[in-house]
Amino acid sequence: MYAIIETGGKQYKVEKDSVIEVEKLNAEKGKEVSFGNVLLTSLGEEVKVGQPYLEGVKVTAIVVNNLRTKKVIAFKYTRRKSSKTRIGHRQNLTRVKIEEIHIEKV
C-alpha cells in the first residue's frame, strides 16, 4: 500500500515505515504530524485518485529530526563589466518517518 501526498508544494510517494525529507515543518523531534493533502492511494489492484484530494484519507508520520542541506552556491558573472555575484543557500528540511496511512470506510 502506498500514497502520494502533497506538502511544501511538492509531491511525495510514501509507504508505511518509509523515511522522507520534506520542507521544514513547525514540529519538534518526536512529535506526530499528519498530512491531509492525499492525492492518490493504492491498495493492491485498487487505486483511488482524488480531484484534487481524497476525502477521508490522511497520512500520519513522526518527526525524526530537523536538518539543513549542504550549501548551494549561485554565482553570476558578467564579462567586461567587473560584476560578479556569489550567493549561498542552505535549505531547511524535516525528516519524517511514515507511521500509517488512514483510510476511512465510507
C-alpha positions as CSV (number, residue, x, y, z in Angstrom):
1,M,0.0,0.0,0.0
2,Y,1.3,3.5,-0.9
3,A,0.0,7.0,-1.1
4,I,1.0,10.2,-2.9
5,I,0.9,13.2,-0.6
6,E,1.5,16.9,-1.2
7,T,3.4,19.1,1.3
8,G,5.5,22.2,0.8
9,G,4.5,22.5,-2.9
10,K,6.0,19.1,-3.7
11,Q,4.6,15.6,-4.1
12,Y,6.0,12.5,-2.4
13,K,5.3,8.8,-2.8
14,V,5.1,7.3,0.7
15,E,4.7,3.8,2.2
16,K,4.5,2.6,5.7
17,D,7.9,2.8,7.6
18,S,9.5,4.9,4.8
19,V,11.6,7.9,5.7
20,I,11.3,11.1,3.6
21,E,12.7,14.7,3.8
22,V,10.1,17.4,3.3
23,E,10.2,21.2,3.5
24,K,10.6,22.4,7.1
25,L,7.6,21.7,9.3
26,N,6.9,23.5,12.6
27,A,7.2,20.4,14.7
28,E,9.8,19.2,17.2
29,K,11.7,15.9,17.1
30,G,9.5,13.0,18.2
31,K,6.2,14.8,17.6
32,E,3.5,13.3,15.3
33,V,2.4,15.2,12.2
34,S,-0.4,14.4,9.8
35,F,-0.7,15.1,6.1
36,G,-4.3,15.6,4.8
37,N,-3.5,16.5,1.2
38,V,-3.5,13.0,-0.2
39,L,-3.7,12.8,-4.0
40,L,-3.7,9.1,-4.6
41,T,-3.8,5.8,-2.7
42,S,-3.2,2.3,-3.9
43,L,-4.2,-0.9,-2.1
44,G,-3.2,-3.8,-4.2
45,E,-5.1,-3.5,-7.5
46,E,-7.5,-0.8,-6.1
47,V,-6.3,2.7,-6.9
48,K,-8.2,5.8,-5.8
49,V,-7.4,9.2,-7.3
50,G,-8.6,12.5,-5.8
51,Q,-9.8,15.5,-7.6
52,P,-7.6,17.1,-6.4
53,Y,-7.5,15.5,-2.9
54,L,-9.1,12.4,-1.4
55,E,-11.7,12.7,1.3
56,G,-11.3,10.7,4.5
57,V,-7.7,9.8,3.9
58,K,-4.7,11.0,5.9
59,V,-1.1,10.0,6.5
60,T,0.5,10.2,9.9
61,A,4.2,10.5,10.5
62,I,6.7,11.1,13.3
63,V,9.4,13.7,13.0
64,V,12.8,12.1,13.1
65,N,14.8,15.4,13.1
66,N,15.1,18.9,11.5
67,L,18.2,19.4,9.4
68,R,19.8,21.7,6.8
69,T,21.1,20.7,3.4
70,K,24.6,21.3,2.0
71,K,25.2,24.9,0.9
72,V,24.4,25.5,-2.8
73,I,26.4,28.3,-4.4
74,A,24.8,30.5,-7.1
75,F,27.5,32.5,-9.0
76,K,26.7,35.1,-11.6
77,Y,29.4,36.7,-13.7
78,T,29.2,39.3,-16.5
79,R,32.3,39.6,-18.5
80,R,33.9,43.0,-19.1
81,K,31.7,44.7,-16.5
82,S,33.6,43.8,-13.3
83,S,30.4,42.4,-11.9
84,K,30.1,39.2,-10.2
85,T,27.7,37.9,-7.5
86,R,28.1,35.0,-5.2
87,I,25.1,33.8,-3.2
88,G,24.9,30.8,-0.9
89,H,21.7,29.0,0.2
90,R,21.0,26.2,2.7
91,Q,17.5,24.7,2.7
92,N,15.8,23.8,6.0
93,L,14.3,20.3,5.9
94,T,12.4,18.0,8.2
95,R,13.0,14.2,8.1
96,V,9.8,12.2,8.9
97,K,9.1,8.5,9.2
98,I,5.7,7.4,7.9
99,E,3.7,5.5,10.5
100,E,0.3,4.8,8.9
101,I,-2.0,5.6,6.0
102,H,-5.5,6.0,7.4
103,I,-8.4,5.3,5.1
104,E,-11.9,5.8,6.4
105,K,-14.5,3.5,5.0
106,V,-17.5,5.5,3.7
